[in-house]
Amino acid sequence: MRPIRLLDNRLANQIAAGEVVERPASAVKELLENSIDAGAKRLTVEVENGGVKLIRIRDDGHGIPQEQLALALSRHATSKISELEDLEGVATLGFRGEALASVSSVSRLTLTSNVEGQESGWEARVEGRDMEAQMMPAPHPVGTTIEVKDLFFNTPARRKFLRTEKTEFSHLEEVVKRLALSRFDVGFTLRHNQRSIHQLRPAATQAEKDRRVAALCGPQFIENAVIIDVEASGLKLYGWVGLPTFSRSSADLQYFFVNGRVIRDKLVAHAVRQAYRDVLYNGRHPTFVLYLELDPALVDVNVHPTKHEVRFRDGRTVHNFLFSTLHRALGAVRPEDQLAPAALSSAQQPMISGVSAGEFQGQENMSLAPQPSGSSSGSGFGGGRPPQTEAPSPGQVKRQIEAYSQLYSTASEALDNGAEKAVGDGLVQDANVTYSAQAAPVSLPESDSDVPPLGYAVAQLKGIYILSENDKGMVLVDMHAAHERITYERMKVSYQEQGIRAQPLLVPKSVAVSEREADCAEEHSDYFVRLGLTLERMGPETLLVRQIPVMLQNADVEQLLRDVLSDLMQHGNSDRVEAHINEILGTMACHGSVRANRRLSIEEMNALLRDMEHTERSGQCNHGRPTWTLLTMDQLDKLFLRGR
């Protein structure tokens, strides 16, 4: 056997660099975090060859004094913590004291800095071979400049595994984007191969922050995002959450910051996924830029060398806060919120064509009432005109309410006839209570000049879509998807008001679990009772299920129990039972909603539009598909090349 001996300083630093400096982007992350911790308000990043040949970072922070330059390049040298208690409330991005030492051990590094009151700046040069810093005076304003050349020049094995220049720069750019999103008060400039990529000024106002997010995440994200700002129980959550209809095929537009530090956490991901549960299309991923602030003593950031992960002291409270906040925010979105002027894209802003150019002057008050069949007035095919699109009269209002009530009667009949076989008598009775006794509320404008967000129905297309006109243009509504969401939300409310009804099993079901799972079930016995599950521990590794919810009598109880226990042990919370119940309710709502090819009257269509405007999550059906879309006048003008 070889004798045990201490590693030399250079080899130890190179091993540590393997944990911290994986690629050029890793070095940029560590160095930028140091600059931000130094109070910098302007940061300039210049890279060449994807960061492999050169990384140069300039900042206007407080700088490093001459006598501390060499020490700053040593391992575990930091000004941010001094004793063990400091780790319990880390408020800076960096604190390990490894970044400069790790980067300098695998590159040719030059550190130039100056502080207020010092006669001139000083420069320290280090190459990975000898690790001895060469000091010399150098002109430099207050702040610091770090040059990293020939990254991994002395570790060819690591350099061999680097990707193409384009790939490495994309990772590096992503690091800059994350930090730019975390600190709106700092200006960022990024150049690659002498070409300017990003120039971001400090953002103070909400409009300036919106512009920065739009520049980094795309204008479409801001146009389809909901602003959140909620504070409760010592936790504060704010930022932007994308609408369910603005989803992605991958989780590439998800940024979550805890006390200014970007993280990827399973607990956070689970809470967000749970909030989007019944509004996101299958296989799609939500988009968000969110910031969570809490007492630094309640979160441990020292669980990963690159500080990408954190551990919350009270994970259940954080999970519940995130879920409830996002769930309420998404449920509160109404069509008028999505049609606000700020939500319109730049492509939809008024142009010098169409209405703006006065091409329709004189036509604003044109009567759109249908002419009698024998009338010769009007022009166009058949001599007729489109249906009435003005505000309904009081008599029409009454007919709308009566007509739309018939839709719910139809829903109840469908539930009576088809849903009973699928879910049992218990739920069908709930559905009948909901729909046979309630008519859909219809909200109408106070005057003819007030046009509701989804406008007034004009016609029905192929028995599938409702064509409506509002003050911005044409609205297309998928009537089945819209009615499905309305029915689903009402069934959920009815079911929640009556509570989860449970029934005892004729033959209790024995489930073999691990001892840890059995302990968890025993600890959360009250929680299972609230879910309608009555459990009894029969041995160290055996649970007996004596009672289950009525709606889940045909479900796989054993698998459901295992899933709930897994969630409780990992996240401190579970929504498996609720998800199963909602899935059944969604199926019933789908079968009980207006079907395609059913002809609706103008009154029925208008009543459906009014109900959509007052129903939570009406922008998506139960499966996450959009229920309506808007074509503005400018978009229509473009389709027909008007104004060109």
N, C-alpha and C positions, 0 to 999 in steps of 0.2 A: 504493500500500500504506500501511496505517496504521503509524505508528512503534512500535517495541518499547518498552514501558515496564513498570515494576513495578506490580503490582496494589496498590491501597490495602488497609490492614489489614482493614477491614470486609468488603470483597468477598472477600478471601482466606479469611477465617474462614467466610463463607457457603458458599464452594465446598467447604472442608474439611468443613463441617457436612453437605453433601450425601453425603459418604462415610460419616460416622459416625452422623448423626441422620437416619434414613430416615423414622421415625414416632415417636409418643410412646413406644412400647416400647423403641426404640433409646436414647432419652434416659434412661429408667429403668434400663436395663442398665448404661450407663456410670456413672451416678451411684451405683447400688447397689454396683458393683464398687469404686468409690473408697471407699465407706463400709466395706466389708469389709476392704479393704487398710489402712484406718485403725484396725483392731482392734475394730470395733463388734461387740457381742454382742446388741443389740436394734435392730431396724430396723422403722420404721413408714412405710408408703407410703400416701398419700392422693391420690386422683385424682378429677377431675370431668370429665364429658363425654368419657370414654375417654382422658383425659390431655391433650386439646387445650386445655381451659380452664385446668386446674391440675394440677400434679404437685408434691406436697410430700413430701420424704423426711427423716425424722429418724433420727439415729443417736447412739450413746453412745461413739463412738470417741475417739481422743486429740485431735481438733479441729485447728484451724489458727490459729496466732498472728496477732495484729492486723497486724503488719508484713508478713505473707505473704499476706493475703487478696487484695489487688489483684493480686499476682503469680500467685496460683493461677488467676486468670481469663485469663491470657495464654496464647498458643499455645506449645506445646512447653515448658511449665513443669511439672516433675515432681520429686518427691523419691525416685523409685524406681530410677532409673538415672542415672549421672553420666558414664560413659565407655563406649567400644565393647565392652569385655570384659564389661560387665554384661548385654549382650544375649545372651550365650552361656549364661546361667543365670538367666533371668527366673523369679522365684518369686512374683510378684504378678499379680493379674488385670489391672491397668492399668499402663501404663508409657510410653505415647506422649505424655502431657501435652496431649491434644487435647480431652478430653471437655468440661470446663467452658467452654473458649473456644468450642467448636463449638456447644454448647447455648445459651450466652449470646448468640451472634451471631444466633440466629433466635427469640429469646424475650425476655420480661422476667424476668430472673433476680435473685433475692435470696439471698445467701449469708450465713448467720449462724453464728458459731462461737465457741467458748471452749475454752481449754486450762487444764490444771491449773496453779494459781499465778497466773493472770491475774486482775486485779481485777474485770473484767466482760467480757461477750461483746461482739463487734463485728460489724457488719453491713455488707456491701458490696452495692450495687444497680447493676445494669447493664441497659441496654436495647440492643437490637441496632442502634439507629440511630447512636449516638455511641461506644459501647464504652468510655466513661469511667466508672470505678467511683466511686460516691459512698459515702464511708465515714462511719459514725456508730456510737456505742455502743448496745448493745442487751442487755437481760437474757437470759441463756441459760446452761443448765448445761453442764458439760463435754461436748463433742460438737459435732455440726454439723447444721444444718437448711438444706435447699435448697428454694426455691420457684421453680417454673418456670411462668409464666403466659403465656397466649396464644401457644402454640407456633406458629411459622411466621407470626406476624402481619405480618412485613415481607418474607415470600417467598410471595406469594399463589399462585404457580405450584405450589409444593410442597404447600401446604395444599389446593389444589384436587384433588389426587390422593389425599388421605386417604380411607379407607373410612368406613363407618357407625360410630357410637359403639360398637355392640356388637362389631363386628369389631376395631376398634382396641383395645378393652379386652381382648378375648380374646388378642391378641398380647402385650399388656402383662402379663396374668396368667400367660401361658406363661413370660415372662422371670422373674417372681418364683418360679414353680414350679421352674425350672431352678436358680436360685441357692439356693433352699431345699433342694433335693436335694443340692447340692454342699457345703453347709455345715450339718451337723446341729448344730454347737455354737452357731449363731446363731438367735435367735428372730425370726420374721417376722410382721408384721401388715399386711394389705392391706384398704383401704376404697375403695369406689367410690360416689360420690354419697352420702356419709354412711352407707353401708351396709357392714357388715363382711362381707368375703368369706373371708378366711383369718386365723386366729390360731394360729400355730405356735410352741410353746414349744421352747427348746433341748432336743435329744435326746442323751442320753449312753449309755444302755443299749441293747442290741439290741432290746428290746421297744419302747422309745420311738422308735427309728429305724424299726421296722416300722410303728408307728402313723403316723409322718409320711409314709412312702411310701404307706401305705394312704389317707391323707387327700388326697394329691396325685395318685396314680395309680389310686385305686380299691381297695376291699378285695378285689375279685376277683383283682387282680394278685398281692397278697401271698399269697393262698390258693393260687394256682397258680404259685408261683415257687420256684426252688431258690436257696439261699444259697451263694455262692461266696467263697472266701478262699484264694488260692493265691499263693505267692511263689517265684520262681526266677530265677536269672541277673540279679539286680538289678532285676527287674520284679515288681510286685505287682498282682494283679487281684482285686477283691472287689466284692460287690454282689448283685443279684438278677437271675435269668434266668428268664423265663416258660417254663412247660412248652410243648412243641410244640402241645398241644391247646388252649392258651390263646393263640391268634394273633389278629391283627387284619386287617381289610381294607385298612388303610393303615399307613404307618410312623409313626404318631402317638404311640406309647408306646415310644420308643427314646431313652434318655438315656445318653450316654457322656461321661465326664469324664477328662481327662488332667491330673494334678496339680491337681485342683480346678477346672479350666476346662472348661466344656461345649463340645464340638466336634462337627462332622459331617465325617467323614473317609472317603474311598473305601476306603482300606486296611482300616480297622476294619470298615466295612460288608461288605466282601468276606470277611473272616475270619469274621464272625458268620454270614453267609449260608452259607458253606461248612460251618460247624459244624451248621447246621440242615438240611443238604442233603436227607437221605432220611427226615426225620421231620416235615417241614412240608408241609401241604396246598398244592397248587398255587395260586399267586396270593395266598397269605396272607403276613403279615409277622410276624416274631418280636417279642417284647416283652422289654425289659431295662432295668435301671438299673445301670450298671457303672462302676467307678472303676479307672483305671490309674495307678499311681504309678511313676515312674522318675526317674533323675537329670535335673534340668532342663537340664543341658548336652547331653543326648542328644535334645532335642526343640526345634525352632525354632517359636516362637509368633508371630514377626514376619513372617508371610507374607500377612496379610489385615488391612485397616483395622479391621474389627470383631472380629478375633481369633477367628473361628469355625473357622478351619482351622489345622492345625499340620503340621509336616513332621518325621518321625522320621529320625534319623541312620542307624539300622539298621532299615529298614522290614521286611526279611525276618524278622529275629528277633522283632520285635513281632508281626507277622502270625502266625508259627508258634506263638508263645506264646498268643495269643488263641484261635486255632483249637483247639489241643490242649487247652487248659484247658476251653473250653466243650464241646468234643466229649466229653471224659471226664465232665464234670459231667452232661450230658444222658444219656449212656449209663449212668451209675450210678444213675439214678432207678429205683426199684422200686415196685411197688404199695403196699408198707407205708409208703414215704415219703409217698405221696400220701394215704394214709389216716390219717396222724398227726393227733392232736387239733388241732395248730396249723394244719393245712391245712383244717380244716372252717370253712365260713363261719359268720357270726353267725346266718344263717337256719337253719343246721343244728345249732346248739347246743341242748342239752336245754331243752324248754319244759315247762310244767305241763300236759301232756296226754299221751295215749298211755301208754308205758311209765313215764315219770316220774311220772305221776299214779296209777300202780298199777292201770291198767285191765286188765293182763294177769296180775295176781297169781294164783298157783295154776296157771298154764299153763306155767311154765318147764320142768317135767319131763315134759310130756305126750309120750307116745310117738308118734313120727311114722312108725313102720314101717307099710308097707302091710298091710292085713288080707287074709286069704284071701277069695277071691271069694264063698264061701258064708257068710262071717261076717256076723252081724247087728249086731255092735258098731259103735260110732262113729256119727257123724251126718254130715249133708251129702248132696250129690247122689251117689246110687249107693251110699251106705253105706261108701265107701272113704276112705282118708286119704292125705295126700301121701307121697312116697317118703322113705326114710331120709336124714337130713341130719347124723347124728352122725359122729364120726371113724371112718374105716374100720378094720376089724380087720386083723391080720397077713395073713390069707388074702386079704382084699380088696386089700391092698397089692400082693401078687404078681400078682393079676389086672390091676390098674391098669397095672403095668409092662409086662406082656405085651400088654395091649390097646393101649397107646400105642405100643409098638414096631411094631404093625401099621400105624399111621398113617404112620410113616416108610417102611415098605415100600411103602405106597401112593404116597407122594411119589416114591420112586425109580422105581416103575413109570411114573408120569406123566412123569417126566423122560426115561426111556428112550424112551417112545412119542412124546412131543410136542416136547421141547426140542431134539432132535438136528437137526431141520430148521432151526431158528432160529439156533443158535449153533455148530454143528459138533461133531465127535466129541470134541474136546479137553476141553471143559467138562463134557460129560455124564459123562465118566470121573471128573472131579473130584467131581461130585455123587454118583455112585454110591459113591465112597470114603467120602463124608460120611454118607450115609444108610443104606446097606445094612449097614454094620458097627457103627453106633452106635444105641443106644436112648436115648430121652429120659430124663434124670435126673429122678427124682421125689423131692421133699423133703416129708417128712411131720412133723407135730408130735410132740413127745416124749410127750405125754399127751393124753387125750381133751379136756381142758379148754383146750388151746392151739389156738385156731382160726387157721388161716393167713389172710393178708390178703385173698385172694380167696375164702375160705370153701370150702364143699363144695357140689358140684352138686346141684340139686334136680330139674331137668327140662330138656328141650330144647324151645324154642318154634319152631314152624313149620320145623324143620330148619335154622334160621339162628342163633338165639341160645341161649346157655347161661344158665339161671337158677341162680344160686348164692346161698347164704346165709352171711354172715359175722357177726361180733359187732356190726356197726353197722347192718345191714339187708340189702337185696337188691342183688346185683351182676348186671349184665347184660353178657354177653360176646359179641362178634361172633366166632364160632368160626373163620370163614375168615380174617378179618383178623388174628386172634391167631396162628393157625398159620402164616400167611404171613410174619409178622415173625420167628417162631421159625425157620422154614426159611431165611429170608433171612440172618439173623445167623449161622447155622451154615455156610451156603455161603460167606459172607465169610471166616469164620475158616479154613475149609478152603482156600480159594483163597490167602489170605495166607500160610498155612503152606507151601504148595507154591511160592509165588512166581509172578511173571508169566512165563508161558511164551511165548516169541517164536518166530516162524517167518520165514524169509527169503522175500522176494517173488520169484516166478519172473521177473518183469520189473520192475526197480526203477522207482519212480515219481519223475519230475522235478517239482519244485514251484518256481514263480517267486515270489520274495519280495523285499522291499526289502533294501538293503545292511545296514540297521540290524537287521533280523530275522535275516539270515544271520550277522551278528556275534554276536547273542544265542545262536543255535543252536550256534555254534562254542564260545562261552564256557561253555555249559551242556551240553556233549556227554555228560559222565558222567551228568548228571541224566536225559537222554533214554534212555541205555542202561538205567538202572534202571526206566524206564517201559516198556521193551521196544521202544523205537524206536531204530533205528540209522540215523543221518544222515551224509551226506557232502557237503561243500561242493564243488560243481563249478565255481563261478564267483562273481563279486562278488554276484550276485543270484539264485543258483540253488542249491537243495538237492536232494539225491537221497535218497529214502527206500528203504533196502535191507531193513529188517526191521521187522515190526510184531507186536503181541501177537496170540496165536492167537484170542482172543475177539473181536478187532476186525477180523477178516479181511473182514467185510462192511460195515465202517463207511466213512464218507467221510474217508479218511486226510488228504487235502489240507486240508479244513476243520478237522479236529481239530488238525493241526500248526499252522495259523494261530492257532487259539484258544489253544493252549498257549504259543506265542511271545508272544501279546498279554498273557496273564496274567503271564508271566515278566518282561516289560518293565515292566509296570505295578505288580505286587505282589511280584515276586521269587519267586513260587511259583505252582504251577498244580495243579489237581486234575481237569483235564478227562479224562485217561485213566482215572483211578480212577472218576470219575463215569460214564463210558461203561460200564466193566466192571460197576459196581454196578447200572446200569440193566438190563443183560442178566441179571445174577444175580437182580434183583428180578422180572423177567418170568418167569424160570424158577421162582422161589419161588412166584409167584402161581399158575402152572399146576400146580405140584406140591403145593399145599396142599389141605387138606380143603375140598371144595366144599359149596355150599349144598344143602340137602335131603338130606344124608347123615345118617342116624340114628346117633348115638353112644350107647354104653352109659354108665351112671353112672361106671364105672371109667375109660372113655376121657375123659369130660369132666373128672373130677377130675385125671387125669394132665395134661391140657392146662392146667388152672389152675395146677398146681404148676410146670409148665415156664415159664409166663408169669412167675411170681414170681422166676425166676432168669435171665431173658433180658434183655439190654440193650435199651432202647427198646421194651419190650413194650407200652407204653401207646399206641403208634401203629403202624399197618401201614406198609408200604413207601411208600404214597402219602400218608402224613400223616393218615389218618383215625383217629379213636380206636378202640381195640379193646375197651374196657370202660368202664362207668360205674356209679356207686353211687347208690342211693336209700336214704337213711337212714330209720330208723323215724319220725323227726319229719317228714320230707318225706312219707312215706306217710300219717301221721296227718293232715297238712294236706289231702292229696288227698281224704280221706274225712271231713273236718271233725270228727275225733275231738277230744274235750276242749272243744268249744264249747257 
